Amino acid sequence: MNVDALSNHMQGALRRALRTLYPATPDVMSLVRVHVWRDRRYVGDHAGKVLAWEGFSANIRRIDSRMRTVYIDFVPHDYDQAMATQLFGDEFALKLRKTGPAVITYVLDFPVDTSAKITRAGFVPRIMGRTIHACAIASIAEYLADDPGSHASTVIELLMLQKALANERRAIHGVEVSLQHLLHQSGYLATYLLSQRLEVVSIDAPRKAGNFGHDLEARVRVRGESPEYRLGIEVYLQGIGYHRTTIPAYVSQFELNAMMVVAPRDPWPDLEPSFASSVSAHRLNRLNQIANAPGVGVHHLPLSKVIDGLAQTAGGIDAIWPKATGGTPRNR
């Protein structure tokens, strides 16, 4: 195993997540710190010697009181199943047995009664006394095979899950609105649409917070063709939740030709049955296929791809961001 490559991957995930969430905070990278856990009660022991988990963390509360700390740890041990179950609970122990030595990304301090909700969100609960940690567990090979943008997406999704289960939807919405403005003002959305072989007629600024409707809207043409299409754009950073019903409603209300969803996970499996009761819809793998099938197309733009794209333009974000946050979003 290449320890340096693993370390770079772990740090890169945190740095890209922070850069995406706080692009205009100049010292945001100083939040990333090295840590080591050596406590028999938390990580166990072997042959009388306390084991260790080590990695990186970012205490985001230092710059944003709405947020807390996120951790990424390298766990090099093959745990005895009985010990792992006693320390971490059945679900975590079973996952760790399948991966062996692993990288674990996690956030802390969920109430015990949220275990099922953490599992439904696609994460693994780690039971720690009277609280639970929400975790993403990957084998070393699996972790190194994915790019840091994918892991950064997981970091953001975990932070948003922490807010959601604490009933702090307003904090989540604030982060999502900031990202909407960044995507619009940075030119990322226009660049992505062009990469999908579309001509961009216009991209509206994000909708005023609290108003009914999709977050942004673009008018596009398929390259070399004349018809113009309305493309709704919806941005969310956690599970699909209420978007399962609102996205079909937006499509119907605003007579959209397609909807592009910027989210950590593919929304189509959840949206397909919701659309079935309202309008004809289909998965749209490439946006230039918008004219090729009847009904409404749903296209997923993975958050990980957005993070990677923003990382490539990071040098220009500081100049763009004051404009993105300083103006008042117009009401469509």
One Martini backbone bead per residue (centre of mass of N, CA, C, O) as a GRO file, in nm:
protein
  332
    1MET     BB    1   0.096   0.036   0.022
    2ASN     BB    2   0.043   0.383  -0.039
    3VAL     BB    3   0.063   0.615   0.201
    4ASP     BB    4   0.084   0.884   0.047
    5ALA     BB    5  -0.162   0.845  -0.135
    6LEU     BB    6  -0.366   0.819   0.093
    7SER     BB    7  -0.312   1.089   0.230
    8ASN     BB    8  -0.379   1.265  -0.019
    9HIS     BB    9  -0.670   1.170  -0.048
   10MET     BB   10  -0.775   1.260   0.229
   11GLN     BB   11  -0.697   1.557   0.209
   12GLY     BB   12  -0.835   1.615  -0.063
   13ALA     BB   13  -1.124   1.574   0.031
   14LEU     BB   14  -1.134   1.801   0.242
   15ARG     BB   15  -1.040   2.037   0.062
   16ARG     BB   16  -1.268   2.019  -0.150
   17ALA     BB   17  -1.504   2.053   0.039
   18LEU     BB   18  -1.420   2.330   0.156
   19ARG     BB   19  -1.396   2.481  -0.115
   20THR     BB   20  -1.698   2.447  -0.188
   21LEU     BB   21  -1.829   2.573   0.079
   22TYR     BB   22  -1.556   2.795   0.113
   23PRO     BB   23  -1.428   2.987  -0.132
   24ALA     BB   24  -1.383   3.281   0.044
   25THR     BB   25  -1.195   3.136   0.252
   26PRO     BB   26  -0.859   3.172   0.289
   27ASP     BB   27  -0.813   2.966   0.566
   28VAL     BB   28  -0.959   2.683   0.531
   29MET     BB   29  -0.710   2.478   0.521
   30SER     BB   30  -0.635   2.509   0.833
   31LEU     BB   31  -0.851   2.293   0.937
   32VAL     BB   32  -0.656   2.075   0.863
   33ARG     BB   33  -0.587   1.787   1.067
   34VAL     BB   34  -0.401   1.588   1.262
   35HIS     BB   35  -0.481   1.253   1.393
   36VAL     BB   36  -0.507   1.035   1.695
   37TRP     BB   37  -0.645   0.727   1.803
   38ARG     BB   38  -0.594   0.625   2.165
   39ASP     BB   39  -0.855   0.415   2.275
   40ARG     BB   40  -0.983   0.135   2.395
   41ARG     BB   41  -1.292   0.219   2.390
   42TYR     BB   42  -1.282   0.300   2.064
   43VAL     BB   43  -1.040   0.090   1.916
   44GLY     BB   44  -0.893  -0.100   2.093
   45ASP     BB   45  -0.711  -0.421   2.112
   46HIS     BB   46  -0.382  -0.605   2.095
   47ALA     BB   47  -0.197  -0.784   2.291
   48GLY     BB   48  -0.222  -0.527   2.503
   49LYS     BB   49  -0.248  -0.318   2.262
   50VAL     BB   50  -0.325  -0.021   2.155
   51LEU     BB   51  -0.488   0.101   1.911
   52ALA     BB   52  -0.498   0.286   1.586
   53TRP     BB   53  -0.627   0.590   1.458
   54GLU     BB   54  -0.555   0.774   1.153
   55GLY     BB   55  -0.570   1.131   1.035
   56PHE     BB   56  -0.827   1.364   0.937
   57SER     BB   57  -0.951   1.698   1.020
   58ALA     BB   58  -1.248   1.932   1.045
   59ASN     BB   59  -1.331   2.227   1.222
   60ILE     BB   60  -1.592   2.415   1.106
   61ARG     BB   61  -1.683   2.592   1.351
   62ARG     BB   62  -1.454   2.810   1.328
   63ILE     BB   63  -1.630   2.939   1.058
   64ASP     BB   64  -1.912   2.766   1.127
   65SER     BB   65  -2.168   2.732   1.355
   66ARG     BB   66  -2.340   2.507   1.194
   67MET     BB   67  -2.091   2.329   1.219
   68ARG     BB   68  -1.865   2.056   1.231
   69THR     BB   69  -1.687   1.765   1.251
   70VAL     BB   70  -1.467   1.595   1.025
   71TYR     BB   71  -1.361   1.254   0.940
   72ILE     BB   72  -1.049   1.076   0.837
   73ASP     BB   73  -0.963   0.726   0.860
   74PHE     BB   74  -0.708   0.497   0.923
   75VAL     BB   75  -0.768   0.134   0.929
   76PRO     BB   76  -0.523  -0.132   0.969
   77HIS     BB   77  -0.724  -0.346   1.090
   78ASP     BB   78  -0.808  -0.681   1.189
   79TYR     BB   79  -1.091  -0.757   1.334
   80ASP     BB   80  -1.245  -0.900   1.570
   81GLN     BB   81  -1.574  -0.958   1.566
   82ALA     BB   82  -1.643  -0.937   1.867
   83MET     BB   83  -1.499  -0.670   1.920
   84ALA     BB   84  -1.638  -0.497   1.704
   85THR     BB   85  -1.925  -0.533   1.812
   86GLN     BB   86  -1.872  -0.416   2.095
   87LEU     BB   87  -1.764  -0.134   1.994
   88PHE     BB   88  -1.974  -0.071   1.711
   89GLY     BB   89  -2.156  -0.285   1.621
   90ASP     BB   90  -2.295  -0.481   1.383
   91GLU     BB   91  -2.285  -0.315   1.116
   92PHE     BB   92  -1.993  -0.217   1.132
   93ALA     BB   93  -1.854  -0.493   1.172
   94LEU     BB   94  -1.947  -0.619   0.905
   95LYS     BB   95  -1.817  -0.413   0.715
   96LEU     BB   96  -1.523  -0.448   0.823
   97ARG     BB   97  -1.498  -0.747   0.747
   98LYS     BB   98  -1.520  -0.697   0.434
   99THR     BB   99  -1.269  -0.486   0.409
  100GLY     BB  100  -1.091  -0.442   0.631
  101PRO     BB  101  -0.884  -0.238   0.581
  102ALA     BB  102  -0.963   0.120   0.621
  103VAL     BB  103  -1.170   0.398   0.526
  104ILE     BB  104  -1.312   0.655   0.742
  105THR     BB  105  -1.602   0.852   0.714
  106TYR     BB  106  -1.708   1.102   0.968
  107VAL     BB  107  -1.969   1.177   1.204
  108LEU     BB  108  -2.110   1.299   1.502
  109ASP     BB  109  -2.364   1.287   1.739
  110PHE     BB  110  -2.603   1.090   1.725
  111PRO     BB  111  -2.880   0.968   1.800
  112VAL     BB  112  -2.978   0.648   1.860
  113ASP     BB  113  -3.263   0.679   1.690
  114THR     BB  114  -3.091   0.721   1.393
  115SER     BB  115  -2.990   0.456   1.265
  116ALA     BB  116  -3.197   0.401   1.034
  117LYS     BB  117  -3.150   0.674   0.887
  118ILE     BB  118  -2.855   0.627   0.818
  119THR     BB  119  -2.900   0.374   0.648
  120ARG     BB  120  -3.099   0.504   0.440
  121ALA     BB  121  -2.866   0.715   0.348
  122GLY     BB  122  -2.598   0.506   0.308
  123PHE     BB  123  -2.490   0.449   0.596
  124VAL     BB  124  -2.290   0.374   0.890
  125PRO     BB  125  -2.341   0.280   1.207
  126ARG     BB  126  -2.168   0.389   1.509
  127ILE     BB  127  -2.166   0.269   1.822
  128MET     BB  128  -2.129   0.517   2.108
  129GLY     BB  129  -2.314   0.446   2.330
  130ARG     BB  130  -2.536   0.729   2.324
  131THR     BB  131  -2.412   0.739   2.037
  132ILE     BB  132  -2.367   0.821   1.681
  133HIS     BB  133  -2.202   0.737   1.388
  134ALA     BB  134  -2.156   0.849   1.059
  135CYS     BB  135  -2.052   0.621   0.791
  136ALA     BB  136  -1.785   0.566   0.555
  137ILE     BB  137  -1.678   0.255   0.405
  138ALA     BB  138  -1.347   0.169   0.276
  139SER     BB  139  -1.134   0.025   0.113
  140ILE     BB  140  -0.829   0.092   0.009
  141ALA     BB  141  -0.871   0.031  -0.292
  142GLU     BB  142  -1.138   0.185  -0.323
  143TYR     BB  143  -1.037   0.464  -0.234
  144LEU     BB  144  -0.804   0.493  -0.451
  145ALA     BB  145  -0.993   0.460  -0.708
  146ASP     BB  146  -1.106   0.715  -0.619
  147ASP     BB  147  -1.166   1.036  -0.627
  148PRO     BB  148  -1.165   1.313  -0.424
  149GLY     BB  149  -1.444   1.416  -0.518
  150SER     BB  150  -1.606   1.175  -0.413
  151HIS     BB  151  -1.522   1.210  -0.114
  152ALA     BB  152  -1.622   1.502  -0.085
  153SER     BB  153  -1.918   1.433  -0.127
  154THR     BB  154  -1.938   1.263   0.131
  155VAL     BB  155  -1.872   1.483   0.330
  156ILE     BB  156  -2.113   1.667   0.261
  157GLU     BB  157  -2.338   1.461   0.310
  158LEU     BB  158  -2.277   1.419   0.612
  159LEU     BB  159  -2.316   1.711   0.704
  160MET     BB  160  -2.615   1.726   0.609
  161LEU     BB  161  -2.721   1.493   0.779
  162GLN     BB  162  -2.663   1.620   1.050
  163LYS     BB  163  -2.864   1.854   1.006
  164ALA     BB  164  -3.122   1.695   0.940
  165LEU     BB  165  -3.131   1.524   1.218
  166ALA     BB  166  -3.140   1.822   1.370
  167ASN     BB  167  -3.348   2.010   1.227
  168GLU     BB  168  -3.147   2.201   1.010
  169ARG     BB  169  -3.256   2.311   0.724
  170ARG     BB  170  -3.147   2.602   0.704
  171ALA     BB  171  -2.847   2.530   0.684
  172ILE     BB  172  -2.866   2.370   0.423
  173HIS     BB  173  -2.989   2.590   0.245
  174GLY     BB  174  -2.754   2.790   0.266
  175VAL     BB  175  -2.548   2.609   0.122
  176GLU     BB  176  -2.707   2.562  -0.142
  177VAL     BB  177  -2.728   2.858  -0.231
  178SER     BB  178  -2.428   2.913  -0.253
  179LEU     BB  179  -2.380   2.700  -0.475
  180GLN     BB  180  -2.563   2.815  -0.689
  181HIS     BB  181  -2.404   3.082  -0.724
  182LEU     BB  182  -2.135   2.956  -0.796
  183LEU     BB  183  -2.225   2.804  -1.052
  184HIS     BB  184  -2.318   3.060  -1.199
  185GLN     BB  185  -2.069   3.270  -1.166
  186SER     BB  186  -1.829   3.071  -1.264
  187GLY     BB  187  -1.942   2.901  -1.530
  188TYR     BB  188  -1.994   2.597  -1.490
  189LEU     BB  189  -2.268   2.543  -1.624
  190ALA     BB  190  -2.195   2.635  -1.909
  191THR     BB  191  -1.962   2.437  -1.948
  192TYR     BB  192  -2.127   2.179  -1.913
  193LEU     BB  193  -2.333   2.223  -2.142
  194LEU     BB  194  -2.120   2.231  -2.366
  195SER     BB  195  -2.013   1.936  -2.307
  196GLN     BB  196  -2.321   1.837  -2.403
  197ARG     BB  197  -2.383   1.975  -2.682
  198LEU     BB  198  -2.474   2.272  -2.613
  199GLU     BB  199  -2.656   2.566  -2.648
  200VAL     BB  200  -2.648   2.877  -2.480
  201VAL     BB  201  -2.886   3.118  -2.422
  202SER     BB  202  -2.955   3.085  -2.099
  203ILE     BB  203  -2.897   3.180  -1.741
  204ASP     BB  204  -3.045   3.195  -1.457
  205ALA     BB  205  -3.070   3.300  -1.167
  206PRO     BB  206  -3.135   3.226  -0.871
  207ARG     BB  207  -3.387   3.170  -0.687
  208LYS     BB  208  -3.567   3.294  -0.457
  209ALA     BB  209  -3.595   3.234  -0.148
  210GLY     BB  210  -3.913   3.053  -0.104
  211ASN     BB  211  -3.978   3.000  -0.388
  212PHE     BB  212  -4.143   2.840  -0.619
  213GLY     BB  213  -3.908   2.612  -0.750
  214HIS     BB  214  -3.649   2.588  -0.920
  215ASP     BB  215  -3.331   2.710  -0.891
  216LEU     BB  216  -3.272   2.690  -1.205
  217GLU     BB  217  -3.244   2.822  -1.556
  218ALA     BB  218  -3.221   2.695  -1.892
  219ARG     BB  219  -3.154   2.783  -2.232
  220VAL     BB  220  -3.148   2.547  -2.505
  221ARG     BB  221  -2.950   2.389  -2.764
  222VAL     BB  222  -2.883   2.183  -2.999
  223ARG     BB  223  -2.628   2.141  -3.181
  224GLY     BB  224  -2.737   2.267  -3.496
  225GLU     BB  225  -3.014   2.354  -3.376
  226SER     BB  226  -3.326   2.541  -3.318
  227PRO     BB  227  -3.457   2.441  -3.084
  228GLU     BB  228  -3.591   2.528  -2.765
  229TYR     BB  229  -3.503   2.461  -2.419
  230ARG     BB  230  -3.613   2.374  -2.092
  231LEU     BB  231  -3.388   2.382  -1.805
  232GLY     BB  232  -3.383   2.249  -1.509
  233ILE     BB  233  -3.228   2.325  -1.178
  234GLU     BB  234  -3.122   2.109  -0.910
  235VAL     BB  235  -3.002   2.154  -0.564
  236TYR     BB  236  -2.849   1.897  -0.356
  237LEU     BB  237  -2.670   1.750  -0.040
  238GLN     BB  238  -2.858   1.499   0.000
  239GLY     BB  239  -3.113   1.348   0.019
  240ILE     BB  240  -3.400   1.367  -0.163
  241GLY     BB  241  -3.666   1.366  -0.029
  242TYR     BB  242  -3.885   1.614  -0.126
  243HIS     BB  243  -3.785   1.600  -0.430
  244ARG     BB  244  -3.962   1.361  -0.519
  245THR     BB  245  -4.215   1.575  -0.559
  246THR     BB  246  -4.111   1.858  -0.664
  247ILE     BB  247  -3.990   1.798  -0.940
  248PRO     BB  248  -4.249   1.712  -1.090
  249ALA     BB  249  -4.392   1.980  -1.025
  250TYR     BB  250  -4.202   2.169  -1.179
  251VAL     BB  251  -4.230   2.044  -1.456
  252SER     BB  252  -4.535   2.100  -1.481
  253GLN     BB  253  -4.559   2.406  -1.406
  254PHE     BB  254  -4.302   2.497  -1.621
  255GLU     BB  255  -4.267   2.325  -1.875
  256LEU     BB  256  -4.037   2.122  -1.891
  257ASN     BB  257  -3.796   1.927  -2.073
  258ALA     BB  258  -3.585   1.929  -1.828
  259MET     BB  259  -3.377   1.783  -1.556
  260MET     BB  260  -3.113   1.895  -1.349
  261VAL     BB  261  -2.927   1.710  -1.101
  262VAL     BB  262  -2.753   1.823  -0.818
  263ALA     BB  263  -2.594   1.539  -0.664
  264PRO     BB  264  -2.459   1.274  -0.504
  265ARG     BB  265  -2.708   1.105  -0.619
  266ASP     BB  266  -2.904   0.924  -0.807
  267PRO     BB  267  -3.252   1.012  -0.858
  268TRP     BB  268  -3.412   0.816  -1.047
  269PRO     BB  269  -3.516   0.578  -0.865
  270ASP     BB  270  -3.708   0.791  -0.710
  271LEU     BB  271  -3.850   0.946  -0.957
  272GLU     BB  272  -3.991   0.743  -1.139
  273PRO     BB  273  -4.253   0.689  -0.962
  274SER     BB  274  -4.336   0.990  -0.945
  275PHE     BB  275  -4.378   1.034  -1.255
  276ALA     BB  276  -4.588   0.806  -1.321
  277SER     BB  277  -4.836   0.997  -1.193
  278SER     BB  278  -4.789   1.238  -1.420
  279VAL     BB  279  -4.529   1.223  -1.618
  280SER     BB  280  -4.332   1.165  -1.871
  281ALA     BB  281  -4.018   0.985  -1.813
  282HIS     BB  282  -3.647   0.997  -1.833
  283ARG     BB  283  -3.336   0.909  -1.866
  284LEU     BB  284  -3.046   1.140  -1.905
  285ASN     BB  285  -2.725   1.096  -1.993
  286ARG     BB  286  -2.748   1.317  -2.222
  287LEU     BB  287  -2.846   1.638  -2.304
  288ASN     BB  288  -2.848   1.602  -2.629
  289GLN     BB  289  -3.117   1.402  -2.588
  290ILE     BB  290  -3.371   1.591  -2.540
  291ALA     BB  291  -3.512   1.527  -2.846
  292ASN     BB  292  -3.531   1.187  -2.858
  293ALA     BB  293  -3.766   1.185  -2.636
  294PRO     BB  294  -4.038   1.146  -2.477
  295GLY     BB  295  -4.075   1.374  -2.259
  296VAL     BB  296  -3.890   1.387  -1.964
  297GLY     BB  297  -3.567   1.465  -1.869
  298VAL     BB  298  -3.318   1.311  -1.644
  299HIS     BB  299  -3.025   1.463  -1.507
  300HIS     BB  300  -2.709   1.371  -1.368
  301LEU     BB  301  -2.498   1.576  -1.158
  302PRO     BB  302  -2.239   1.508  -0.989
  303LEU     BB  303  -2.088   1.640  -0.720
  304SER     BB  304  -1.802   1.535  -0.781
  305LYS     BB  305  -1.777   1.683  -1.055
  306VAL     BB  306  -1.807   1.965  -0.945
  307ILE     BB  307  -1.567   1.963  -0.754
  308ASP     BB  308  -1.353   1.914  -0.971
  309GLY     BB  309  -1.421   2.164  -1.143
  310LEU     BB  310  -1.373   2.379  -0.920
  311ALA     BB  311  -1.076   2.306  -0.864
  312GLN     BB  312  -0.977   2.407  -1.153
  313THR     BB  313  -1.107   2.717  -1.073
  314ALA     BB  314  -1.001   2.831  -0.795
  315GLY     BB  315  -0.845   3.096  -0.874
  316GLY     BB  316  -1.136   3.252  -0.956
  317ILE     BB  317  -1.336   3.249  -0.709
  318ASP     BB  318  -1.263   3.497  -0.533
  319ALA     BB  319  -1.361   3.703  -0.754
  320ILE     BB  320  -1.660   3.592  -0.781
  321TRP     BB  321  -1.804   3.558  -0.499
  322PRO     BB  322  -1.896   3.847  -0.416
  323LYS     BB  323  -2.110   3.856  -0.645
  324ALA     BB  324  -2.274   3.603  -0.555
  325THR     BB  325  -2.341   3.729  -0.250
  326GLY     BB  326  -2.415   4.044  -0.290
  327GLY     BB  327  -2.659   3.987  -0.439
  328THR     BB  328  -2.995   3.976  -0.543
  329PRO     BB  329  -3.200   3.751  -0.615
  330ARG     BB  330  -3.408   3.697  -0.856
  331ASN     BB  331  -3.750   3.698  -0.947
  332ARG     BB  332  -3.933   3.476  -1.161
   0.00000   0.00000   0.00000
